[in-house]
Amino acid sequence: MPVKVSRARGSIFREMGFSRPEAAHLLIRSELMIQLRGHIQSTGMKQAEAARLLHVTQPRISALMKGRIDLFSVDTLISMLARAGFRVRVALTKSRPRRVA
């Protein structure tokens, strides 16, 4: 039976049932991982090369490339991005007030 796929109306992590704080944290980690993974792929680095550059083991790079978000903290991802030559900036926006029913 085919799986029905639909576009998320907001945060995919919220739609998966995570709390607002946890969903926000997962979104940040996923965005950092996507950037790092994209950099590794676009440069054509082998996992061993990426591991040396980023000061981690090859199995950590493998986990990154597989999207194992549960294995990476925001701090770790920012450190890895900095070693890859990226400067990470944080932008904060105030969310809209929630309506009380």
Secondary structure, DSSP 8 states (H G I E B T S, - for coil): --------SS-HHHHTT--HHHHHHHHHHHHHHHHHHHHHHHHT--HHHHHHHHTS-HHHHHHHHTT-GGG--HHHHHHHHHHTT----------------
